[in-house]
Amino acid sequence: MATYWDPFQEMDRLFGTFAGNTRQSGAMPMDLFRTGDHYVLSMDLPGVDPGTIDVSVEDRTLTVRAERTQRSDDGAQWLVRERPTGTFARQLTMGRGLALDRIEASYADGVLALTIPVSEEAKPRRIDVAHSAGSTPIGQGSSEGRQTIEQ
C-alpha cells in the first residue's frame, strides 16, 4: 500500500506548533450557498470598520478587502493580543453564468453578505417544440401502404 507524504504540509504543521496558528486566525471564513436564482456569500469580518470594506470584480475574480485597525489604548499593558489587525483580502474566481454586474452587498453584525444573481442566459428554461399543421404523430399515419391480413 502506497502512502503520500507532503513535506510542505509537515513543515507548515511544525511551524504552526512553534509560532502559533496565525494563518487560521487571520482568515476571512465564509459560507456560500445557492437559493433560487442567486448565490449568497456570507463572510465573517468582526471588528472591521465598514468604511474600509472594498468589494470589487475584475474579469471573473471577486476581491474582498477589509481593514481592522489596532486599538490604541495609551498606557495599556497588554496581557494577551491574539486578534489580528491590518488589511485582509480574499479572492474568489467566479464561474460563468453569474451576473457579476448585479452583485449586492450589505454589512451587519460583523458579517459581509453578498448576493450574486445567476445570469438570465444561465437560468434553466423550457423550450417549446413547434410542429407543422400537416404532420401526423408517429403511429397514427394513414392506412395507405399498410396491408391488412384477414384470416
C-alpha positions as CSV (number, residue, x, y, z in Angstrom):
1,M,0.0,0.0,0.0
2,A,1.5,3.4,-1.0
3,T,1.3,6.4,1.2
4,Y,1.6,10.0,0.2
5,W,3.8,12.3,2.3
6,D,3.8,16.1,1.7
7,P,6.9,17.7,3.2
8,F,5.4,21.2,2.9
9,Q,2.4,20.2,4.9
10,E,4.6,18.7,7.6
11,M,6.8,21.9,7.7
12,D,3.6,24.0,7.9
13,R,2.3,21.9,10.8
14,L,5.6,22.2,12.7
15,F,5.9,25.9,12.1
16,G,2.3,26.3,13.3
17,T,3.2,24.5,16.5
18,F,6.0,26.8,17.3
19,A,4.7,30.1,16.0
20,G,1.0,29.7,16.8
21,N,-1.5,29.3,14.1
22,T,-1.5,32.8,12.7
23,R,-2.7,31.7,9.3
24,Q,-6.0,30.5,10.5
25,S,-6.6,33.4,12.8
26,G,-6.2,35.9,10.0
27,A,-8.6,34.1,7.7
28,M,-11.9,35.5,6.4
29,P,-14.2,32.5,6.9
30,M,-17.2,32.3,4.6
31,D,-20.3,30.3,3.8
32,L,-21.6,30.1,0.2
33,F,-24.9,28.6,-0.9
34,R,-27.5,28.8,-3.7
35,T,-31.1,29.6,-3.2
36,G,-33.4,30.0,-6.1
37,D,-31.8,32.1,-8.8
38,H,-28.9,33.6,-6.8
39,Y,-26.0,32.7,-4.6
40,V,-25.4,34.1,-1.1
41,L,-21.9,34.5,0.2
42,S,-21.5,35.4,3.9
43,M,-18.0,36.4,5.2
44,D,-17.1,37.0,8.8
45,L,-15.4,40.3,9.3
46,P,-15.8,41.1,13.1
47,G,-14.4,44.4,14.3
48,V,-13.9,45.8,10.8
49,D,-14.7,49.4,10.1
50,P,-17.5,49.2,7.4
51,G,-15.8,52.2,5.6
52,T,-12.7,50.0,4.9
53,I,-14.6,47.2,3.2
54,D,-13.9,47.1,-0.6
55,V,-15.6,44.6,-2.9
56,S,-14.6,44.6,-6.5
57,V,-14.9,42.4,-9.6
58,E,-12.3,42.3,-12.4
59,D,-12.9,39.8,-15.2
60,R,-14.2,36.8,-13.1
61,T,-12.2,37.5,-9.9
62,L,-14.1,38.8,-6.9
63,T,-11.9,40.5,-4.4
64,V,-12.9,41.4,-0.8
65,R,-10.6,43.7,1.2
66,A,-11.2,45.0,4.7
67,E,-9.1,46.6,7.5
68,R,-9.2,46.0,11.2
69,T,-7.2,48.8,13.0
70,Q,-5.2,48.2,16.1
71,R,-6.8,49.6,19.2
72,S,-4.6,52.3,20.7
73,D,-5.0,52.4,24.4
74,D,-2.2,54.6,25.7
75,G,-0.8,53.3,28.9
76,A,-2.4,49.9,28.5
77,Q,-0.3,46.9,29.4
78,W,-1.4,44.1,27.1
79,L,-1.5,40.6,28.6
80,V,-2.8,38.8,25.5
81,R,-3.2,40.1,22.0
82,E,-4.5,37.4,19.6
83,R,-6.9,39.4,17.4
84,P,-5.1,40.1,14.1
85,T,-5.1,43.7,12.8
86,G,-4.2,45.1,9.4
87,T,-5.6,44.7,5.9
88,F,-7.1,41.4,4.9
89,A,-8.0,40.3,1.4
90,R,-9.7,37.3,-0.2
91,Q,-10.1,36.5,-3.9
92,L,-12.5,34.1,-5.4
93,T,-12.7,33.0,-9.1
94,M,-16.3,33.2,-10.1
95,G,-17.8,30.7,-12.6
96,R,-19.5,31.6,-15.8
97,G,-23.2,32.2,-15.7
98,L,-23.3,34.8,-13.0
99,A,-24.5,38.4,-13.3
100,L,-21.4,39.9,-11.8
101,D,-22.6,43.4,-12.6
102,R,-25.6,43.0,-10.3
103,I,-23.9,41.9,-7.1
104,E,-25.4,43.4,-4.0
105,A,-23.5,43.8,-0.7
106,S,-24.5,44.5,2.9
107,Y,-22.6,44.5,6.2
108,A,-24.3,43.9,9.6
109,D,-23.2,42.5,12.9
110,G,-19.7,41.8,11.6
111,V,-20.9,39.8,8.6
112,L,-20.5,40.9,5.0
113,A,-23.3,39.4,2.8
114,L,-23.0,39.3,-1.0
115,T,-26.0,38.3,-3.2
116,I,-24.8,37.1,-6.6
117,P,-27.6,36.6,-9.1
118,V,-27.5,33.9,-11.8
119,S,-27.4,35.5,-15.3
120,E,-30.5,35.2,-17.5
121,E,-28.6,33.1,-20.0
122,A,-27.7,30.5,-17.4
123,K,-31.2,30.1,-15.9
124,P,-32.9,26.9,-16.9
125,R,-35.8,27.4,-19.3
126,R,-38.3,25.3,-21.2
127,I,-38.0,25.1,-25.0
128,D,-41.3,24.6,-26.9
129,V,-41.2,22.2,-29.8
130,A,-43.0,23.5,-32.9
131,H,-44.7,21.1,-35.3
132,S,-46.2,21.7,-38.7
133,A,-50.0,21.5,-39.1
134,G,-49.9,18.9,-41.9
135,S,-47.8,16.3,-40.0
136,T,-49.3,13.5,-38.0
137,P,-48.0,11.9,-34.8
138,I,-45.9,8.8,-35.1
139,G,-48.0,5.7,-35.1
140,Q,-51.2,7.4,-36.4
141,G,-50.3,7.6,-40.1
142,S,-52.7,6.8,-42.9
143,S,-53.6,3.2,-43.7
144,E,-52.2,3.7,-47.2
145,G,-49.3,1.4,-47.6
146,R,-50.4,-0.9,-44.9
147,Q,-51.5,-4.4,-45.5
148,T,-54.4,-5.9,-43.7
149,I,-54.2,-9.5,-43.0
150,E,-57.5,-11.2,-42.6
151,Q,-57.9,-14.8,-41.7
